[in-house]
Amino acid sequence: MEKVLDRKIKLIWDFRGPSAAKTAEHYQKHLQEFVVLEELKLDITGFQHYSDMHSIAFLVVAEFEMPEIRDILKPNRGEIYLED
């Protein structure tokens, strides 16, 4: 069982409307650039399409990095990341 501070947190940005899919894919590229620039511990980003009108972009960070990154990037929400 992993320690609490070793958990991974998935920061999520929601995009809604007819351009949600393209916007989420584009935003994910900026998240990848942020990972490299800030030399983050993890390199997990992505996007998911839930419907024609709702998509997300996400960034997975180490829990100890989360407060600073959350304050800089201002995601809509977050959740504990569980790998498949």
DSSP file (Angstrom, degrees, kcal/mol; ACC not computed):
  #  RESIDUE AA STRUCTURE BP1 BP2  ACC     N-H-->O    O-->H-N    N-H-->O    O-->H-N    TCO  KAPPA ALPHA  PHI   PSI    X-CA   Y-CA   Z-CA
    1    1 A M              0   0    0      0, 0.0     2,-0.1     0, 0.0     0, 0.0   0.000 360.0 360.0 360.0 133.3    0.0    0.0    0.0
    2    2 A E        -     0   0    0      1,-0.1     5,-0.1     2,-0.1     2,-0.0  -0.425 360.0-107.0 -78.6 150.4    1.4    3.4   -1.0
    3    3 A K    >   -     0   0    0     -2,-0.1     3,-1.3     1,-0.1     4,-0.3  -0.343  31.8-110.5 -69.7 156.1    2.0    6.1    1.6
    4    4 A V  G >  S+     0   0    0      1,-0.3     3,-1.5     2,-0.2    59,-0.1   0.905 118.1  49.8 -56.1 -45.4   -0.4    9.1    1.5
    5    5 A L  G 3  S+     0   0    0      1,-0.3    59,-0.6    58,-0.1    -1,-0.3   0.578 103.0  62.7 -75.1  -6.9    2.3   11.5    0.2
    6    6 A D  G <  S+     0   0    0     -3,-1.3    -1,-0.3    57,-0.1    -2,-0.2   0.437  80.0 116.9 -91.7  -0.5    3.2    9.1   -2.6
    7    7 A R    <   -     0   0    0     -3,-1.5    56,-2.2    -4,-0.3     2,-0.4  -0.241  63.6-128.2 -66.9 157.4   -0.3    9.3   -4.1
    8    8 A K  E     -A   62   0A   0     73,-0.5    73,-3.3    54,-0.2     2,-0.5  -0.893  17.6-152.5-107.1 137.5   -0.8   10.7   -7.5
    9    9 A I  E     -AB  61  80A   0     52,-3.1    52,-2.8    -2,-0.4     2,-0.8  -0.936   5.3-145.9-114.9 130.4   -3.4   13.4   -8.1
   10   10 A K  E     -AB  60  79A   0     69,-3.4    69,-1.6    -2,-0.5     2,-0.4  -0.851  12.7-157.8 -96.5 110.3   -5.2   13.9  -11.4
   11   11 A L  E     -AB  59  78A   0     48,-3.2    48,-2.0    -2,-0.8     2,-0.4  -0.761  15.6-158.7 -88.4 133.3   -5.8   17.6  -12.0
   12   12 A I  E     -AB  58  77A   0     65,-3.1    65,-1.7    -2,-0.4    64,-1.7  -0.935  18.7-165.6-126.5 134.1   -8.7   18.1  -14.4
   13   13 A W  E     -A   57   0A   0     44,-2.7    44,-1.9    -2,-0.4     2,-0.4  -0.981  18.6-148.3-114.7 123.6   -9.8   21.0  -16.7
   14   14 A D  E     -A   56   0A   0     -2,-0.5     2,-0.4    42,-0.2    42,-0.2  -0.743  11.5-169.9 -93.4 137.6  -13.3   20.7  -18.1
   15   15 A F  E     -A   55   0A   0     40,-3.0    40,-2.6    -2,-0.4     2,-0.3  -0.997   7.4-174.8-127.0 132.3  -14.2   22.1  -21.6
   16   16 A R  E     +A   54   0A   0     -2,-0.4    38,-0.2    38,-0.2     3,-0.2  -0.914  36.1  48.9-128.8 152.5  -17.7   22.4  -22.7
   17   17 A G  S >  S-     0   0    0     36,-2.0     3,-1.8    -2,-0.3     4,-0.3  -0.493  99.2 -50.7 111.6 178.1  -19.4   23.3  -26.0
   18   18 A P  T 3  S+     0   0    0      0, 0.0     3,-0.2     0, 0.0     4,-0.2   0.724 135.7  46.0 -64.0 -22.3  -19.0   22.5  -29.7
   19   19 A S  T 3> S+     0   0    0     -3,-0.2     4,-2.3     1,-0.2     5,-0.2   0.238  79.3 110.1-102.4  14.0  -15.2   23.1  -29.6
   20   20 A A  H <> S+     0   0    0     -3,-1.8     4,-2.6    32,-0.3     5,-0.2   0.885  75.2  51.2 -57.4 -43.7  -14.6   21.2  -26.4
   21   21 A A  H  > S+     0   0    0     31,-0.3     4,-2.2    -4,-0.3    -1,-0.2   0.948 113.4  42.3 -63.0 -50.4  -12.7   18.3  -28.0
   22   22 A K  H  > S+     0   0    0      1,-0.2     4,-2.2    -4,-0.2    -1,-0.2   0.882 114.8  51.9 -64.8 -37.4  -10.2   20.5  -29.9
   23   23 A T  H  X S+     0   0    0     -4,-2.3     4,-2.7     2,-0.2    -1,-0.2   0.919 109.7  48.6 -66.0 -43.5   -9.7   22.8  -26.9
   24   24 A A  H  X S+     0   0    0     -4,-2.6     4,-2.0    -5,-0.2    -2,-0.2   0.910 112.0  49.1 -63.0 -42.8   -8.9   19.9  -24.6
   25   25 A E  H  X S+     0   0    0     -4,-2.2     4,-1.0    -5,-0.2    -1,-0.2   0.903 113.7  46.7 -63.8 -40.7   -6.4   18.4  -27.1
   26   26 A H  H >X S+     0   0    0     -4,-2.2     4,-1.2     1,-0.2     3,-0.6   0.915 110.6  51.6 -67.2 -43.2   -4.8   21.7  -27.5
   27   27 A Y  H 3X S+     0   0    0     -4,-2.7     4,-2.0     1,-0.2    -1,-0.2   0.862 102.0  61.2 -63.2 -35.5   -4.6   22.4  -23.7
   28   28 A Q  H 3X S+     0   0    0     -4,-2.0     4,-2.1     1,-0.2    -1,-0.2   0.857  99.0  56.6 -60.4 -34.8   -3.0   19.0  -23.2
   29   29 A K  H <X S+     0   0    0     -4,-1.0     4,-1.9    -3,-0.6    -1,-0.2   0.897 106.6  49.4 -63.3 -39.6   -0.1   20.1  -25.3
   30   30 A H  H  X S+     0   0    0     -4,-1.2     4,-2.1     1,-0.2    -2,-0.2   0.865 108.2  53.6 -67.1 -35.3    0.4   23.1  -23.0
   31   31 A L  H  X S+     0   0    0     -4,-2.0     4,-2.1     2,-0.2    -2,-0.2   0.897 106.8  52.0 -65.7 -38.9    0.3   20.7  -20.0
   32   32 A Q  H  X S+     0   0    0     -4,-2.1     4,-1.7     1,-0.2    -2,-0.2   0.917 109.6  49.5 -60.9 -43.1    3.1   18.6  -21.6
   33   33 A E  H  X S+     0   0    0     -4,-1.9     4,-2.7     1,-0.2    -2,-0.2   0.892 108.6  53.4 -62.5 -39.6    5.2   21.8  -22.0
   34   34 A F  H  X S+     0   0    0     -4,-2.1     4,-2.6     1,-0.2    -1,-0.2   0.896 104.5  55.1 -62.6 -41.3    4.6   22.7  -18.4
   35   35 A V  H  X>S+     0   0    0     -4,-2.1     5,-1.8     1,-0.2     4,-0.6   0.920 112.7  42.7 -57.1 -45.5    5.8   19.2  -17.2
   36   36 A V  H ><5S+     0   0    0     -4,-1.7     3,-0.6     2,-0.2    -2,-0.2   0.939 115.4  47.9 -68.5 -48.2    9.1   19.7  -19.1
   37   37 A L  H 3<5S+     0   0    0     -4,-2.7    -2,-0.2     1,-0.2    -1,-0.2   0.884 119.2  38.5 -61.5 -40.4    9.6   23.4  -18.0
   38   38 A E  H 3<5S-     0   0    0     -4,-2.6    -1,-0.2    -5,-0.2    -2,-0.2   0.473 102.5-131.2 -91.9  -2.7    8.9   22.7  -14.4
   39   39 A E  T <<5 -     0   0    0     -4,-0.6    -3,-0.2    -3,-0.6    -4,-0.1   0.931  34.9-166.0  52.2  52.6   10.7   19.3  -14.3
   40   40 A L      < -     0   0    0     -5,-1.8    -1,-0.1    -6,-0.2    21,-0.0  -0.282  28.1-120.1 -69.2 155.6    7.8   17.6  -12.6
   41   41 A K  S    S+     0   0    0     21,-0.1     2,-0.3     2,-0.0    -1,-0.1   0.871  95.9  45.5 -63.7 -39.1    8.3   14.2  -11.1
   42   42 A L        -     0   0    0     18,-0.1    -2,-0.1     2,-0.1    20,-0.1  -0.744  61.5-158.1-109.4 155.7    5.6   12.6  -13.3
   43   43 A D        +     0   0    0     -2,-0.3     2,-0.5    18,-0.1    18,-0.1  -0.492  45.5 130.7-128.2  60.9    5.0   12.9  -17.0
   44   44 A I  E     +C   60   0A   0     16,-0.6    16,-2.8    -2,-0.1     2,-0.3  -0.949  20.2 144.3-121.4 112.3    1.3   11.9  -17.3
   45   45 A T  E     +C   59   0A   0     -2,-0.5     2,-0.3    14,-0.2    14,-0.2  -0.894  11.9 137.7-134.6 166.8   -1.0   14.1  -19.3
   46   46 A G  E     -C   58   0A   0     12,-1.7    12,-2.6    -2,-0.3     2,-0.3  -0.990  35.0-119.4 177.5-175.1   -3.9   13.4  -21.6
   47   47 A F  E     -C   57   0A   0     -2,-0.3     2,-0.3    10,-0.3    10,-0.2  -0.980  15.1-162.5-146.5 155.1   -7.4   14.3  -22.7
   48   48 A Q  E     -C   56   0A   0      8,-1.9     8,-2.7    -2,-0.3     2,-0.6  -0.997  11.8-143.9-140.7 143.2  -10.7   12.4  -22.8
   49   49 A H  E     +C   55   0A   0     -2,-0.3     6,-0.2     6,-0.2     3,-0.1  -0.937  18.9 173.1-109.5 121.2  -13.9   13.1  -24.8
   50   50 A Y  E     -     0   0A   0      4,-2.4     2,-0.3    -2,-0.6     5,-0.2   0.764  68.1 -22.2 -96.2 -31.3  -17.1   12.3  -22.9
   51   51 A S  E >  S-C   54   0A   0      3,-1.8     3,-0.8     1,-0.0    -1,-0.3  -0.932  77.7 -80.5-161.6-179.2  -19.6   13.7  -25.5
   52   52 A D  T 3  S+     0   0    0     -2,-0.3   -32,-0.3     1,-0.2   -31,-0.3   0.712 131.3  37.2 -63.8 -18.4  -19.8   16.2  -28.4
   53   53 A M  T 3  S+     0   0    0      1,-0.2   -36,-2.0   -33,-0.1     2,-0.4   0.337 113.0  55.9-118.4   5.2  -20.1   18.9  -25.8
   54   54 A H  E <   +AC  16  51A   0     -3,-0.8    -4,-2.4   -38,-0.2    -3,-1.8  -0.940  52.1 151.0-147.6 121.3  -17.8   17.8  -23.0
   55   55 A S  E     -AC  15  49A   0    -40,-2.6   -40,-3.0    -2,-0.4     2,-0.3  -0.939  22.4-150.4-138.3 161.5  -14.1   17.0  -22.9
   56   56 A I  E     -AC  14  48A   0     -8,-2.7    -8,-1.9    -2,-0.3     2,-0.4  -0.937   7.0-154.4-130.6 156.4  -11.3   17.2  -20.4
   57   57 A A  E     -AC  13  47A   0    -44,-1.9   -44,-2.7    -2,-0.3     2,-0.3  -0.944  25.5-169.4-117.6 148.4   -7.6   17.7  -20.3
   58   58 A F  E     -AC  12  46A   0    -12,-2.6   -12,-1.7    -2,-0.4     2,-0.4  -0.973  21.1-162.9-143.5 158.0   -5.6   16.3  -17.3
   59   59 A L  E     -AC  11  45A   0    -48,-2.0   -48,-3.2    -2,-0.3     2,-0.5  -0.996  15.5-147.5-137.0 128.1   -2.3   16.4  -15.7
   60   60 A V  E     +AC  10  44A   0    -16,-2.8   -16,-0.6    -2,-0.4     2,-0.3  -0.869  25.0 176.3-100.7 128.7   -1.2   13.8  -13.1
   61   61 A V  E     -A    9   0A   0    -52,-2.8   -52,-3.1    -2,-0.5    20,-0.2  -0.879  37.3 -96.4-128.3 158.6    1.2   15.1  -10.4
   62   62 A A  E >>  -A    8   0A   0     -2,-0.3     3,-1.5   -54,-0.2     4,-1.0  -0.501  41.4-117.1 -68.1 144.3    2.8   13.8   -7.2
   63   63 A E  G >4 S+     0   0    0    -56,-2.2     3,-0.6     1,-0.3    -1,-0.1   0.846 113.7  57.2 -57.0 -36.5    0.7   14.8   -4.2
   64   64 A F  G 34 S+     0   0    0    -59,-0.6     4,-0.3     1,-0.2    -1,-0.3   0.767 109.4  46.7 -67.9 -22.5    3.5   16.9   -2.7
   65   65 A E  G <> S+     0   0    0     -3,-1.5     4,-2.1     1,-0.1     3,-0.3   0.654  91.4  87.9 -86.8 -17.3    3.6   19.0   -5.9
   66   66 A M  H <X S+     0   0    0     -4,-1.0     4,-3.2    -3,-0.6     5,-0.3   0.869  80.0  53.0 -57.1 -49.2   -0.2   19.4   -6.1
   67   67 A P  H  > S+     0   0    0      0, 0.0     4,-2.0     0, 0.0    -1,-0.2   0.917 114.0  42.6 -57.8 -44.0   -0.7   22.5   -4.0
   68   68 A E  H  > S+     0   0    0     -4,-0.3     4,-1.7    -3,-0.3    -2,-0.2   0.930 117.7  45.3 -66.7 -45.0    1.8   24.7   -5.9
   69   69 A I  H  X S+     0   0    0     -4,-2.1     4,-3.0     1,-0.2     5,-0.4   0.898 111.2  53.7 -67.0 -40.2    0.7   23.4   -9.4
   70   70 A R  H  X S+     0   0    0     -4,-3.2     4,-2.2    -5,-0.3    -1,-0.2   0.917 109.6  48.4 -58.2 -44.2   -3.0   23.8   -8.5
   71   71 A D  H  < S+     0   0    0     -4,-2.0    -1,-0.2    -5,-0.3    -2,-0.2   0.833 116.6  42.9 -68.2 -31.5   -2.4   27.4   -7.5
   72   72 A I  H  < S+     0   0    0     -4,-1.7    -2,-0.2    -5,-0.1    -1,-0.2   0.938 126.5  27.8 -77.3 -49.5   -0.5   28.1  -10.7
   73   73 A L  H  < S-     0   0    0     -4,-3.0    -3,-0.2    -5,-0.1    -2,-0.2   0.641  88.2-146.7 -95.6 -16.4   -2.7   26.3  -13.3
   74   74 A K     <  -     0   0    0     -4,-2.2    -3,-0.1    -5,-0.4    -4,-0.1   0.937  18.1-162.0  52.1  63.4   -6.1   26.5  -11.5
   75   75 A P        -     0   0    0      0, 0.0   -62,-0.2     0, 0.0     3,-0.1  -0.267  24.7-122.5 -67.4 162.6   -7.7   23.3  -12.6
   76   76 A N  S    S-     0   0    0    -64,-1.7     2,-0.3     1,-0.2   -63,-0.2   0.820  83.5 -22.6 -73.6 -32.0  -11.5   22.9  -12.3
   77   77 A R  E     -B   12   0A   0    -65,-1.7   -65,-3.1     2,-0.0     2,-0.3  -0.958  58.4-146.2-165.1 175.8  -11.2   19.8  -10.1
   78   78 A G  E     -B   11   0A   0     -2,-0.3     2,-0.3   -67,-0.2   -67,-0.2  -0.975   9.0-176.3-151.9 163.7   -9.0   17.0   -9.0
   79   79 A E  E     -B   10   0A   0    -69,-1.6   -69,-3.4    -2,-0.3     2,-0.3  -0.978  42.4 -83.4-155.6 161.1   -9.1   13.4   -7.9
   80   80 A I  E     -B    9   0A   0     -2,-0.3     2,-0.6   -71,-0.2   -71,-0.3  -0.549  48.5-129.1 -69.5 133.1   -6.8   10.6   -6.7
   81   81 A Y        -     0   0    0    -73,-3.3     2,-0.5    -2,-0.3   -73,-0.5  -0.755  23.9-171.0 -90.5 122.8   -5.2    9.0   -9.8
   82   82 A L        -     0   0    0     -2,-0.6     2,-0.1   -75,-0.1   -75,-0.0  -0.963  18.9-134.3-114.0 122.1   -5.5    5.2   -9.8
   83   83 A E              0   0    0     -2,-0.5    -2,-0.0     1,-0.1     0, 0.0  -0.447 360.0 360.0 -74.5 147.8   -3.5    3.4  -12.5
   84   84 A D              0   0    0     -2,-0.1    -1,-0.1     0, 0.0    -2,-0.0   0.480 360.0 360.0 -72.8 360.0   -5.3    0.7  -14.4
